[in-house]
C-alpha cells in the first residue's frame, strides 16, 4: 500500500526556484504530470520554515514514511493520482475549481481510505463551504479546530459533518520558540501586538474599531494585507534573533480578534515567547484560564480588558505568561498532533477491515 499525502509543500524559494515552479504549474495545467516537489518519496524538508503549514507537512510526512511508502504532493498541484484499493489518500483539500490534486483524487481515485485534513471554523461558513461536495466521499475529516468550533458545530451549517470529524489541536515545537518576554513596560506605556493576516476572518477590522474607541492604547500589527486605521502596520518579517528581542521589548500583550479563525498557531507562538494573550473564542481558543477572553461584539468589555492589561502589576502578567508557556510545552505538542492523526487513520481503517500500514 501507499500513502498519498497532500499538503503545503513548496516553502518560500529563491527567484530561480519560483520561476521553475511556475513553469511546472503551467505544464501541469496542460496535462504534463511533472512533480512540483521533486522525487515524491524522498522530499528533503530539513530546510523548511518552522511555521505552519509547512511544519504540519514536515511532521506528518516523516510519520507516514516510518510506516509505509509515502508520496508527497503540494496541495496546489494539478496532477492525477492513480491510487490502489489499499492506498490511503490524506491531505488538505484546496478551495479551488476541483482540479487540484487532493480534490480530484478524492472524487475520481480508487482508494482504501480518503482522509481530509484542514482547518475548520463556521462563523463565516463561506470559508469552508467549498468542502461540501467531498463530505460523502471521505472516511474521516481531521479538523484543525479549537474546542470552541467543535462544541458549537451543532449550531452551524456543518452539523452533518460532525460524525466524521476528529478534532485536532495545532502544535508547535516550543524549543524553537524561546521565552523572550520576561519584562514589561510600565503601566500606561504598554503596547499590544497582533501577528497575522488581514481580513474579516482574522478580525483586523475589529482591531481597528477597538483601538479607535480606545485611543490611549497602541497596537502594532505585523503581517500581510492592507493596513487599517488606528493600528500601526509593519510588513511580515522573520521573528527570530534581534528582531524578536526588539519586538519583546517594544510590545507587551498579544491580542487577536478572530471572527472565524480555526486554531491559529500565532497564539501558541506568542504564549511560547512569553506574551500574555487576549483573544476571542472565535479565534479557536476559549474557556482557558491561560488566555483573557475578548468579544467580537462587546467593545465595552474589550476596552475594559485593554485597561486591565495596561495597568496590571508586572507579576500578574508574568504569572499568566508562565502558565501559558507551560500549557504549550505540555499540551500543544507534535507528539500529540501526529498521534491523533495516526490514531484516527488506524480507527477508520479498522472500520473498513484495512491494514493502514500493510503491504
NULO-554099 format. One record per atom (N, C-alpha, C): z, x, y. Coordinates in pm, whole numbers, padded with zeros to 5 digits, always signed. Last residue first. Layout:
! residues N
ZXY...
! end
This chain:
! residues 359
+00356+00128-00421+00224+00193-00426+00112+00097-00392+00595-00012-00178+00544+00023-00310+00408+00089-00304+00732-00113+00029+00705+00032+00034+00648+00080-00100+00763-00384-00020+00704-00340+00107+00668-00194+00113+00670-00566-00284+00745-00443-00260+00689-00381-00133+00687-00921-00271+00612-00798-00244+00711-00682-00232+00766-01189-00275+00753-01115-00400+00675-00986-00387+00815-01311-00040+00678-01323-00093+00657-01248-00222+01078-01243+00007+01042-01385+00002+00904-01407-00059+01056-00966+00024+01122-01026-00092+01085-01174-00105+00935-00941+00277+00862-00901+00157+00923-00964+00032+01139-01022+00446+01015-01101+00441+00935-01068+00315+01321-00814+00397+01358-00952+00364+01234-01040+00354+01176-00594+00491+01213-00600+00349+01252-00741+00308+01159-00658+00764+01037-00643+00683+01069-00657+00535+01430-00654+00834+01352-00778+00848+01225-00773+00765+01498-00385+00786+01563-00492+00710+01485-00623+00717+01339-00254+00976+01314-00232+00833+01377-00342+00748+01458-00357+01213+01316-00375+01183+01289-00361+01034+01724-00271+01187+01694-00414+01198+01548-00441+01163+01688+00008+01183+01748-00061+01068+01719-00210+01069+01588+00057+01436+01500+00076+01322+01555+00008+01197+01827-00018+01585+01695-00078+01609+01606-00066+01486+02029+00149+01486+02042+00004+01474+01907-00065+01490+01917+00396+01553+01953+00368+01414+01965+00217+01392+01901+00384+01827+01776+00374+01749+01805+00350+01602+02150+00172+01983+02104+00296+01922+01973+00274+01847+02356+00028+02132+02213+00024+02163+02145+00152+02115+02625+00084+02049+02554-00037+02006+02403-00030+02025+02733+00328+02139+02775+00273+02009+02685+00161+01958+02625+00400+02384+02635+00501+02279+02661+00440+02143+02656+00163+02529+02522+00213+02499+02527+00312+02383+02937+00154+02543+02862+00048+02478+02723+00095+02439+03000+00381+02693+03045+00372+02553+02967+00266+02478+02887+00302+02939+02835+00419+02868+02876+00415+02721+03052+00085+03004+02910+00064+02980+02849+00181+02903+03301+00203+03042+03284+00103+02936+03136+00086+02901+03239+00369+03263+03285+00427+03137+03263+00330+03021+03176+00180+03461+03073+00273+03414+03111+00336+03281+03426+00061+03496+03313-00019+03449+03204+00071+03393+03567+00286+03589+03608+00221+03465+03496+00135+03408+03434+00337+03830+03431+00437+03722+03469+00375+03588+03504+00110+03975+03364+00135+03943+03352+00236+03829+03780+00154+03993+03729+00031+03931+03584+00050+03889+03798+00392+04136+03845+00390+03997+03798+00265+03923+03707+00320+04390+03623+00405+04305+03669+00400+04159+03748-00025+04476+03802+00112+04462+03718+00193+04365+03483-00212+04629+03569-00185+04513+03623-00043+04516+03303-00276+04827+03440-00246+04868+03532-00207+04752+03062-00325+04701+03065-00236+04816+03207-00188+04847+03124-00514+04514+03087-00381+04466+03091-00280+04581+03176-00729+04690+03281-00680+04599+03250-00538+04549+02932-00768+04820+03051-00732+04898+03158-00670+04808+02773-00838+04598+02741-00720+04678+02864-00673+04756+02905-01076+04525+02903-00962+04433+02872-00834+04510+02850-01234+04747+02989-01200+04718+02998-01082+04622+02577-01262+04716+02628-01189+04832+02774-01148+04811+02574-01417+04482+02517-01282+04481+02566-01199+04599+02689-01659+04571+02755-01579+04468+02705-01435+04471+02482-01728+04747+02618-01707+04797+02698-01624+04698+02264-01766+04583+02266-01648+04667+02403-01624+04730+02196-01885+04295+02314-01893+04382+02325-01765+04466+01973-01834+04129+01971-01947+04222+02084-01944+04326+02006-01630+03955+01870-01647+04009+01865-01758+04113+02295-01422+03984+02236-01554+03964+02095-01559+04022+02482-01167+03800+02415-01220+03919+02353-01355+03884+02768-01026+03652+02663-01127+03645+02614-01169+03783+02822-00696+03554+02856-00801+03651+02738-00897+03661+02899-00567+03233+02797-00596+03334+02846-00708+03424+03091-00551+03041+03046-00424+03099+02948-00443+03214+03127-00801+02937+03224-00754+03037+03183-00624+03103+02858-01016+02904+02907-00883+02866+03004-00834+02973+02694-01238+02940+02823-01253+02874+02884-01123+02830+02369-01083+02899+02458-01188+02951+02589-01190+02873+02058-00960+02949+02194-00917+02918+02292-01014+02981+01817-01058+03039+01834-01035+02897+01974-00997+02854+01784-01139+03290+01743-01001+03264+01767-00963+03119+01906-01378+03297+01762-01380+03269+01702-01239+03265+02158-01317+03388+02140-01341+03245+01994-01337+03204+02116-01048+03631+02111-01189+03594+02110-01203+03442+02342-00772+03694+02212-00831+03660+02227-00978+03628+02476-00461+03774+02481-00604+03804+02345-00662+03770+02643-00174+03656+02524-00258+03652+02559-00402+03688+02739+00156+03754+02776+00018+03726+02653-00072+03740+02585+00443+03621+02583+00345+03728+02646+00214+03680+02563+00630+03418+02693+00612+03482+02694+00518+03600+02348+00665+03250+02361+00759+03362+02496+00745+03435+02380+00442+03086+02400+00576+03030+02421+00678+03141+02315+00239+03266+02450+00246+03211+02479+00383+03152+02043+00302+03306+02137+00306+03418+02281+00314+03369+01945+00257+03047+01937+00390+03105+02037+00405+03220+01989-00018+03022+02058+00075+02932+02058+00216+02989+01815-00104+03225+01958-00138+03232+02039-00045+03143+01569-00019+03135+01623+00041+03258+01771+00011+03273+01492-00172+02922+01566-00050+02892+01622+00015+03018+01519-00528+02927+01469-00404+02985+01557-00284+02956+01448-00774+02779+01557-00684+02739+01528-00544+02795+01282-00976+02921+01333-00991+02784+01456-00906+02756+01292-01162+03203+01280-01024+03158+01353-01012+03025+01259-01356+03414+01218-01380+03275+01188-01244+03213+01397-01259+03631+01380-01404+03618+01341-01441+03475+01620-01001+03736+01515-01051+03648+01517-01202+03635+01738-00839+03933+01741-00985+03945+01631-01047+03860+01955-00560+03915+01826-00619+03883+01840-00770+03880+02111-00266+04020+02100-00411+04038+01962-00458+03999+02352-00012+04011+02222-00059+03965+02220-00211+03966+02515+00158+04268+02521+00043+04177+02379+00003+04141+02461+00394+04421+02591+00371+04360+02594+00264+04252+02264+00672+04552+02285+00532+04513+02412+00518+04429+02276+00950+04607+02233+00854+04709+02275+00711+04678+02355+01079+04376+02432+01098+04499+02401+00991+04602+02161+00997+04199+02301+00963+04170+02390+00984+04291+01937+01115+04314+01947+00970+04310+02091+00926+04286+01993+01382+04265+01986+01334+04403+02000+01183+04409+01974+01383+03986+02101+01418+04051+02105+01368+04195+01703+01322+03952+01805+01229+03904+01940+01257+03970+01584+01546+04066+01551+01413+04118+01657+01311+04076+01680+01758+03911+01725+01745+04050+01696+01607+04106+01655+01594+03596+01685+01714+03673+01734+01685+03814+01473+01285+03624+01539+01388+03546+01567+01506+03638+01261+01056+03645+01401+01067+03683+01473+01160+03586+00951+01080+03778+01027+01110+03656+01171+01136+03695+00882+00802+03997+00894+00945+03971+00968+00963+03839+00707+00549+04173+00770+00594+04049+00770+00746+04041+00765+00523+04530+00684+00521+04408+00760+00578+04289+01010+00319+04694+00952+00451+04668+00872+00445+04539+01125+00095+04935+01044+00111+04815+00990+00254+04808+01404-00085+05050+01327+00038+05059+01253+00060+04927+01393-00431+05136+01439-00324+05047+01346-00204+05061+01282-00607+05319+01428-00594+05313+01481-00492+05213+00975-00718+05162+01065-00698+05276+01210-00676+05233+00820-00513+04907+00861-00643+04959+00958-00620+05074+00534-00321+04790+00667-00338+04844+00693-00480+04892+00351-00351+04486+00355-00359+04631+00498-00384+04678+00416-00119+04212+00392-00250+04272+00402-00244+04423+00664+00074+04037+00526+00040+04071+00518-00100+04132+00967+00227+04173+00880+00170+04071+00744+00133+04125+01274+00188+04311+01183+00291+04262+01098+00230+04151+01439+00059+04584+01359+00023+04467+01267+00140+04435+01754+00037+04732+01639+00122+04705+01570+00076+04578+01931-00145+04973+01881-00138+04835+01758-00050+04830+02229-00209+05162+02100-00144+05146+02063-00136+04997+02396-00457+05362+02381-00381+05239+02240-00322+05232+02376-00608+05584+02471-00497+05590+02459-00407+05468+02209-00822+05529+02151-00703+05592+02246-00586+05603+02175-01045+05331+02290-00953+05337+02246-00821+05400+01941-01180+05332+02061-01257+05364+02184-01167+05382+01775-00976+05251+01751-01037+05380+01870-01118+05427+01872-00935+05000+01906-00834+05100+01863-00876+05240+01775-01176+04876+01917-01142+04878+01950-01042+04989+01495-01161+04907+01571-01271+04968+01717-01232+04983+01442-00928+04758+01404-00936+04899+01483-01045+04971+01531-01004+04505+01594-00892+04573+01566-00897+04723+01344-01203+04458+01483-01242+04477+01564-01128+04540+01115-01051+04426+01120-01146+04538+01263-01193+04564+01169-00918+04193+01173-00841+04317+01173-00932+04439+01174-01029+03933+01264-01079+04036+01272-00996+04162+01013-00989+03716+01116-00889+03742+01211-00929+03853+00838-01203+03736+00914-01185+03613+01033-01091+03634+00714-01163+03987+00807-01274+03967+00894-01255+03843+00699-00811+04080+00651-00939+04036+00759-01040+04006+00717-00465+03967+00720-00571+04067+00688-00705+04002+00928-00250+03761+00805-00302+03816+00828-00415+03915+01206-00026+03834+01121-00110+03751+00998-00157+03824+01528-00010+03956+01420+00070+03897+01337-00022+03810+01739-00044+04232+01659-00114+04131+01548-00021+04085+02056+00002+04376+01937+00064+04318+01871-00031+04220+02257+00013+04676+02218-00047+04549+02082+00009+04507+02494+00227+04832+02357+00177+04825+02329+00125+04684+02777+00244+05048+02718+00244+04915+02580+00178+04918+02931+00242+05271+02817+00334+05272+02747+00339+05136+03139+00068+05227+03061+00049+05347+02938+00138+05355+03335+00309+05056+03307+00168+05087+03237+00156+05223+03167+00625+04992+03279+00547+05043+03240+00400+05065+02993+00680+04677+03001+00688+04823+03114+00600+04873+03139+00810+04380+03076+00702+04455+03091+00726+04605+03080+01010+04088+03146+00988+04216+03068+00883+04294+02925+01023+03869+03069+01038+03847+03149+01020+03976+02633+01005+03715+02703+00935+03823+02853+00939+03794+02534+01121+03488+02518+01195+03614+02596+01131+03728+02515+01148+03153+02601+01090+03257+02590+01176+03383+02174+01169+03030+02310+01220+03050+02384+01147+03162+01980+01073+02816+02010+01011+02946+02153+01048+02982+01968+01177+02571+01858+01214+02660+01872+01148+02797+02175+01062+02442+02183+01207+02464+02075+01254+02560+02101+00801+02399+02187+00829+02515+02201+00978+02542+01812+00678+02332+01888+00792+02283+01975+00838+02400+01812+00318+02334+01778+00447+02393+01856+00555+02319+01685-00010+02258+01766+00108+02229+01721+00224+02314+01705-00373+02246+01641-00246+02277+01739-00132+02252+01772-00590+01974+01818-00527+02097+01740-00399+02120+01592-00852+01826+01611-00707+01835+01668-00671+01971+01598-01129+01604+01622-01074+01737+01651-00925+01730+01346-01274+01430+01460-01185+01412+01480-01114+01546+01190-01588+01393+01233-01480+01482+01354-01405+01425+01117-01810+01253+01053-01684+01215+01107-01565+01293+01251-02019+01366+01273-01996+01223+01211-01865+01175+01154-02025+01632+01286-01969+01602+01305-01938+01454+00925-02143+01720+00915-02006+01674+01044-01958+01606+00988-02390+01821+00929-02386+01685+00906-02243+01636+01068-02332+02083+01168-02370+01983+01114-02354+01841+00925-02265+02308+00906-02185+02188+01007-02216+02079+00984-02397+02540+00865-02442+02467+00844-02370+02334+01349-02426+02517+01226-02366+02565+01105-02425+02492+01595-02462+02414+01564-02532+02538+01436-02478+02601+01621-02294+02202+01606-02436+02172+01577-02520+02296+01675-02049+02322+01538-02075+02274+01515-02223+02245+01915-01956+02403+01858-02067+02480+01718-02105+02433+01964-01745+02231+02059-01856+02233+02007-01977+02309+01754-01570+02298+01760-01631+02165+01850-01754+02165+01818-01499+02561+01689-01564+02532+01688-01630+02395+02075-01384+02533+02052-01499+02621+01925-01573+02583+02048-01153+02376+02103-01275+02316+02078-01400+02401+01724-01011+02465+01868-01018+02472+01919-01148+02411+01462-00905+02257+01514-01007+02348+01666-01002+02347+01203-00860+02070+01287-00775+02154+01337-00864+02267+01157-01019+01774+01162-01044+01917+01257-00948+01986+00952-01023+01527+01062-00936+01569+01066-00939+01721+00863-01273+01333+00847-01234+01472+00970-01151+01507+00704-01287+01012+00822-01266+01095+00777-01234+01238+00456-01372+00926+00571-01393+00839+00702-01375+00914+00193-01543+01106+00286-01432+01087+00401-01473+00995+00035-01766+01146-00015-01662+01057+00089-01556+01024+00140-01940+01334+00127-01987+01195+00091-01876+01096+00128-01767+01571+00254-01805+01508+00237-01853+01364-00105-01726+01702-00074-01634+01592+00050-01675+01515-00130-01900+01917-00226-01911+01805-00190-01826+01683+00092-01806+02091+00099-01930+02014-00002-01938+01899+00078-01592+02261+00104-01564+02120+00096-01689+02032+00057-01667+02525-00064-01617+02459-00046-01604+02308+00311-01719+02620+00237-01831+02560+00110-01786+02489+00462-01530+02752+00447-01517+02606+00362-01626+02542+00437-01600+03022+00437-01459+02983+00408-01443+02834+00470-01871+03053+00333-01818+03055+00326-01672+03013+00738-01924+03076+00677-01934+02943+00536-01878+02938+00977-01803+03220+00837-01806+03260+00756-01805+03131+01180-01824+03035+01193-01898+03162+01057-01907+03231+01148-01671+02802+01084-01803+02809+01106-01879+02938+01069-01367+02624+01152-01443+02718+01081-01576+02738+01029-01095+02411+01019-01239+02425+01118-01289+02530+00839-00807+02317+00945-00868+02398+00921-01017+02416+00741-00772+01964+00714-00769+02108+00829-00834+02184+00583-00776+01670+00697-00706+01732+00669-00694+01882+00490-00952+01378+00471-00928+01521+00599-00869+01578+00357-00899+01062+00479-00894+01142+00440-00869+01288+00238-01003+00762+00200-00990+00902+00327-01003+00986+00175-00886+00433+00271-00930+00535+00212-00909+00674-00060-00840+00297+00052-00897+00225+00155-00954+00320-00374-00934+00449-00253-00851+00440-00148-00921+00356-00685-00937+00553-00611-00980+00436-00493-00889+00413-00772-01033+00896-00748-00940+00786-00674-01003+00669-00793-01223+01103-00905-01202+01012-00870-01124+00886-00560-01246+01254-00638-01367+01227-00743-01347+01119-00462-00984+01263-00374-01093+01222-00453-01216+01182-00679-00839+01365-00637-00818+01227-00550-00933+01177-00685-00932+01631-00799-00954+01542-00758-00941+01396-00434-00842+01722-00473-00983+01730-00584-01015+01631-00444-00564+01687-00347-00644+01613-00391-00790+01610-00679-00496+01852-00668-00461+01711-00567-00547+01636-00845-00749+02050-00766-00629+02033-00718-00617+01889-00970-00988+02091-01046-00885+02023-00970-00757+02001-00821-01162+02241-00819-01180+02096-00895-01074+02020-00803-01105+02505-00902-01207+02467-00908-01230+02317-00457-01042+02552-00594-01028+02598-00682-01140+02549-00186-00941+02503-00218-01063+02577-00358-01057+02637-00157-00827+02170-00200-00795+02306-00236-00925+02380+00123-00773+01951+00003-00847+01990-00030-00820+02136+00248-00493+01802+00252-00565+01928+00121-00640+01951+00319-00496+01445+00298-00440+01577+00293-00541+01688+00197-00462+01118+00315-00480+01203+00284-00423+01341+00082-00536+00809+00039-00531+00948+00162-00558+01033+00080-00393+00492+00163-00450+00597+00097-00429+00732-00091-00468+00181-00069-00393+00304+00017-00470+00404-00171-00593-00042-00035-00540-00045+00002-00472+00087-00433-00659+00009-00339-00769-00017-00194-00723-00028-00545-00444+00282-00542-00492+00145-00432-00595+00126-00741-00446+00585-00616-00445+00512-00630-00497+00370-00923-00305+00785-00955-00360+00653-00830-00354+00566-00936-00372+01116-00851-00314+01013-00885-00383+00882-01164-00294+01387-01118-00377+01274-01024-00300+01185-01076-00228+01728-01134-00183+01602-01085-00277+01492-00994-00176+02008-01074-00290+01961-01151-00245+01837-00669-00095+02143-00793-00063+02072-00863-00189+02022-00427-00149+02255-00545-00189+02332-00675-00163+02258-00231-00044+02091-00245-00190+02095-00365-00239+02176-00335+00224+01882-00290+00179+02013-00321+00030+02026-00222+00267+01549-00326+00218+01639-00263+00190+01775-00156+00456+01255-00115+00415+01388-00237+00376+01472-00069+00412+00919-00177+00438+01013-00138+00378+01148+00109+00539+00647+00114+00464+00773+00001+00509+00864+00236+00517+00325+00121+00563+00404+00112+00475+00529+00598+00492+00344+00466+00454+00294+00357+00521+00377+00836+00603+00437+00841+00505+00328+00705+00472+00268+00808+00767+00650+00901+00811+00545+00893+00723+00421+00649+00614+00813+00587+00725+00740+00678+00779+00631+00836+00440+00930+00738+00387+00835+00677+00500+00751+00976+00619+01096+01046+00545+00991+00950+00491+00886+00774+00711+01270+00843+00805+01182+00912+00733+01066+00712+00467+01393+00607+00541+01322+00671+00640+01224+00956+00411+01519+00912+00328+01406+00801+00396+01326+00972+00615+01717+01079+00595+01617+01030+00517+01497+00727+00591+01862+00769+00717+01802+00869+00693+01689+00735+00325+01957+00628+00372+01869+00671+00495+01792+00964+00340+02119+00959+00246+02007+00854+00291+01906+00886+00525+02309+00996+00559+02220+00999+00466+02099+00692+00386+02448+00650+00495+02359+00761+00541+02267+00751+00193+02634+00745+00151+02493+00717+00265+02395+01062+00370+02686+00986+00263+02622+00858+00238+02702+01068+00729+02731+01099+00593+02770+01013+00495+02692+01002+00992+02701+01125+00948+02637+01161+00804+02671+00659+01067+02616+00763+01035+02714+00883+00973+02643+00567+01304+02356+00561+01175+02425+00678+01157+02520+00547+01525+02199+00545+01544+02343+00545+01415+02423+00545+01431+01935+00656+01515+01981+00660+01531+02132+00365+01288+01793+00435+01216+01900+00541+01303+01968+00069+01323+01642+00179+01405+01690+00243+01335+01810-00042+01138+01367-00036+01146+01512+00087+01226+01553-00153+01099+01104-00082+01222+01142-00082+01239+01294-00308+00882+01047-00197+00910+00955-00113+01029+00999-00512+00888+01236-00411+00781+01241-00290+00808+01152-00622+01134+01434-00602+01103+01292-00485+01008+01277-00657+00971+01750-00683+01084+01660-00667+01042+01515-00636+00743+01894-00513+00823+01876-00535+00946+01789-00867+00602+01893-00817+00645+02023-00699+00742+02009-01129+00635+01663-00986+00623+01687-00948+00677+01823-01427+00438+01652-01359+00565+01673-01212+00541+01704-01612+00229+01558-01466+00228+01533-01399+00364+01546-01832+00073+01768-01810+00202+01702-01659+00220+01682-01876-00155+01918-01872-00167+01773-01852-00038+01698-01854-00144+02188-01989-00151+02133-01994-00154+01982-01586-00108+02219-01642-00237+02262-01784-00255+02212-01577+00159+02132-01516+00053+02052-01571-00084+02090-01704+00287+02346-01766+00288+02214-01709+00178+02126-01511+00241+02544-01647+00185+02560-01719+00181+02426-01301+00387+02436-01288+00242+02450-01424+00176+02470-01405+00645+02459-01381+00588+02325-01368+00437+02333-01407+00671+02738-01533+00677+02664-01516+00616+02525-01134+00662+02795-01222+00557+02848-01354+00554+02773-01056+00898+02666-01006+00770+02618-01094+00655+02669-01180+01089+02826-01221+01076+02687-01177+00941+02630-01035+01053+03062-01180+01027+03062-01230+01008+02919-00784+01134+02973-00802+00997+03019-00950+00960+03020-00832+01403+02921-00798+01314+02810-00819+01168+02848-00880+01494+03182-00984+01506+03080-00958+01411+02964-00633+01442+03312-00756+01375+03355-00864+01379+03248-00367+01397+03069-00433+01465+03179-00567+01400+03206-00184+01086+03010-00262+01201+02967-00314+01275+03090+00084+00887+02904+00013+00946+03017-00056+01076+02975+00027+00768+02561+00108+00803+02677+00023+00866+02787-00082+00559+02361-00156+00651+02448-00072+00678+02572+00038+00361+02215+00022+00492+02151-00063+00587+02233+00209+00070+02158+00163+00158+02266+00157+00301+02213+00103-00030+01824+00194-00034+01939+00138+00058+02047+00074-00107+01494+00004-00122+01623+00107-00129+01735+00032+00009+01174+00129-00007+01283+00056-00001+01417-00006-00067+00859-00091-00057+00976-00004-00093+01096+00086+00081+00566+00139+00016+00684+00042+00040+00798-00040+00027+00236-00042+00098+00363+00023+00013+00471+00000+00083-00119+00000+00000+00000+00000+00087+00125
! end
